Amino acid sequence: MSQDISRRDLMKTGGMIAVGLATPGWLSAITTGDFIRMAKGGKPTGNTVLVVCQFSGGNDGLNMVVPYADQKYYQLRPTIGIPEAQVIKLNEHMGLHPSMAGVSDMFKKGKVAVIQNVGYPNPNRSHFRSMDIWQSASPDNKLKYGWIGRHFDEVLTHGPANPVVAIGLSTEKPLALSAHNASIPCFASLADIKNMVGDPDTERMLREIQGADAMQGSSARVVQQASNTALDAMSILNKQLEGYKPTQEYGKDPFGNGFKQIAQLVATSPATRVIYFSAGGFDTHARQAETHQKLLGWFSDAVTKFQAEMEAIGKADNVMVLTFSEFGRRSYENASLGTDHGAAAPMLLIGSRVKGGFYGPVPDLNNLQDGDLRFAVDFREVYSATLDQWMGGDSEVVLGEKFNHVDALK
């Protein structure tokens, strides 16, 4: 079972960083033939990078992508509905929350695909279960591990590759990155890499622990060699990160800090193909308006600056951002001036090689299911297009069955 590394793994003790009795699990799990392998029957991955951005808590899609032309929207949300005069209109039906001017500008340049009414059959309103469904891409719970982890398990074969081919930026390792063989590192922040390999005493201790383990036999020596390879890769990445200066001034908020670090990784780690990032706060049961405006503003500002940075360093054609949340919110506001757990909601694809525009039907607020939007696009249709057309994978293998592609990629 792959494991993450976070500050819990590195405990300051007497001026040194103690790692306990063993090195981080993901480090010792990188053995020949067990980590990242070369493509089997799929398209070559090339140099594309997928950035997965998770809105944790259940983002209110109706107030992010607003059906301002539908008076039913204002009947359902007489207090928290975004007034038509404030909506950033994108077409005659739909517009964006007023805090998302940056995303609006990118949309007008054809760099944002808005996929509407995304969900899955028999929606679940539990945060934990629905997030598991999105991250495993298995509503019926038949598939083990995460969809990204399975991609690196099943699509890649025959020989190890760079240990930083995928990286998570999260305090907890998301299910999406779990795998049977592939061991994907996850860090609370890039500072954790420096904590692990930036201090000579800590790095030497990690290598000595592996050396002591290798005395036990030849199989342990294989693990030691692979683990030292991983430490070498982390050490190189740490030096590259230290030498890079972002071209943009990012905010100090969670999205700003996140996309600044993502930009550093894309700029300095050419082997990295997937970066997974999450930010919370979207569970807006009460007094939603202020919280949601802040979150969407932070996201819009950060992703706009990220796109500008990718263009400045010549990486824009190779990078795409995919956003999702475990569910949307109810179509109607509650008595606490918020919204409760819902079902279908929009996803965004952002990048220079996205076919900008709207995909899926306009939300139908006159045909609800238990107060929720009905899903019209299965989220696995977005994943399948991403896997096959962007990541060079085999979506039928990873998702367990064949899904149509959302036609949103050039």
Order of alpha helices (4+ residues) and beta strands (2+ residues): beta-beta-alpha-beta-beta-alpha-beta-alpha-beta-beta-alpha-beta-alpha-alpha-beta-beta-beta-alpha-alpha-alpha-beta-alpha-beta-beta-beta-beta-alpha-alpha
